[in-house]
Amino acid sequence: MIQESLEFVVTNLNEYLMGILIPKPTTDLLVFSVVLDQKGEWLAKGYHGLILSVQNIQQEKKVEISSKRLNQILPLELNIYPMISSHFPSKLTGESYGLIGLVIRFFYENPVFSPEVYPDFPPGIRQMSWEMLNLDFKELSHLWNSIGAKYMPSVIYKVRLQIDPQYKMECKLPGILEKFAEINQPST
């Protein structure tokens, strides 16, 4: 659910950027990835563009109403905290902030995604809403330190994801078993 919903947004944000930028980019400007790998290496070496990376996932805290009393299963509600950061050489700092500005504009114009508005919205998700998260300097410093990188122009959001409890999910992770086996091979 998380993967599908964020990939859906990445696709829509890339289409938005392709439609608004002049000259039109020849490749997608936004990828769904982590900033650094476990060794502290830039995962997208040589990549210049925007990276959407998830910083945290939490269950939405609400006043508990007994679902037994309501005789229904309540939807699963998650808060996802994705950061969109701009990775360009320092001589393109202005362009980095320009792209971050377009990202902010996109989510200002499209704060809520649902199947009623987007026919290709991932099944099983009732709604996904995006709200910019305001971090103070100390929180921002802690975030970038925990990532293990120097500050890059970025914006972080709180995404509320509401998942239909009746939807029977199929887990499709292409190639995951092969990659898992490859990673866990004893080194020789």
Long-range contacts (C-beta under 8 A, 24 or more apart in sequence): 1-122, 1-124, 1-125, 1-161, 1-163, 1-169, 2-54, 2-57, 2-78, 2-80, 2-161, 3-173, 4-122, 4-125, 5-80, 5-113, 5-122, 5-125, 5-128, 5-159, 5-161, 6-32, 6-52, 6-54, 6-80, 6-82, 7-32, 8-113, 8-118, 8-120, 8-121, 8-122, 9-52, 9-113, 9-128, 9-130, 10-52, 12-110, 12-113, 12-118, 13-103, 13-106, 16-102, 16-106, 17-99, 17-102, 17-106, 20-102, 21-102, 29-99, 30-84, 35-85, 35-147, 35-149, 35-152, 36-147, 36-148, 36-149, 40-148, 42-87, 44-87, 47-87, 48-87, 48-88, 48-89, 48-92, 49-86, 49-87, 49-88, 50-84, 50-85, 50-86, 50-87, 50-99, 50-103, 51-84, 51-85, 51-87, 52-82, 52-83, 52-84, 53-82, 53-83, 53-85, 54-80, 54-81, 54-82, 54-83, 55-81, 55-82, 55-83, 55-143, 55-156, 56-80, 56-81, 57-81, 60-160, 73-165, 73-166, 74-165, 75-126, 75-162, 75-163, 75-164, 75-165, 76-162, 76-163, 76-165, 77-160, 77-161, 77-162, 77-163, 78-160, 78-161, 78-163, 79-158, 79-159, 79-160, 79-161, 80-158, 80-159, 80-161, 81-133, 81-156, 81-157, 81-158, 81-159, 82-156, 82-157, 82-159, 83-143, 83-154, 83-155, 83-156, 83-157, 84-154, 84-155, 84-156, 84-157, 85-152, 85-153, 85-154, 86-152, 86-153, 86-154, 87-152, 93-153, 96-152, 96-153, 97-153, 99-153, 100-153, 100-154, 100-155, 103-155, 104-132, 104-155, 107-132, 107-157, 123-167, 124-163, 124-164, 124-167, 124-169, 125-161, 125-162, 125-163, 125-164, 126-162, 126-163, 126-164, 127-160, 127-161, 127-162, 128-159, 128-160, 128-161, 128-162, 129-159, 129-160, 130-157, 130-158, 130-159, 131-157, 131-158, 131-159, 131-160, 132-156, 132-157, 132-158, 133-157, 133-158
